[in-house]
Amino acid sequence: MQTFEEFEAEFRTQGFDQVIARDWAPDQVVAEHTHPFAVQALVVRGEMWLTVAGDTRYLRPGDRFTLAREAPHAERYGPEGATYWVARRN
């Protein structure tokens, strides 16, 4: 798997202006919402379920996901919580 520095460099060269690590608490549920930015992310710890347009994906370390700007989505995290690295394009 990539290092955070490699992940950041990859997406900065693609025009993403913010790259951060997000940590989520065990069993946390985030109701449907949107973001004013596009997302490219890599799960690096734990597990999560991401629901977009009625389709739920189960994600674990090494899995990637993308979200378009303003795409409605919901998130649920496993019993250990989760961490993912995320690049945002505002």
Secondary structure, 3 states (H helix, E strand, C coil): CCCHHHHHHHHHCCCCCEEEEEEECCCCEEEEECCCCEEEEEEEEEEEEEEECCEEEEECCCCEEEECCCCCEEEEEEEEEEEEEEEEEC
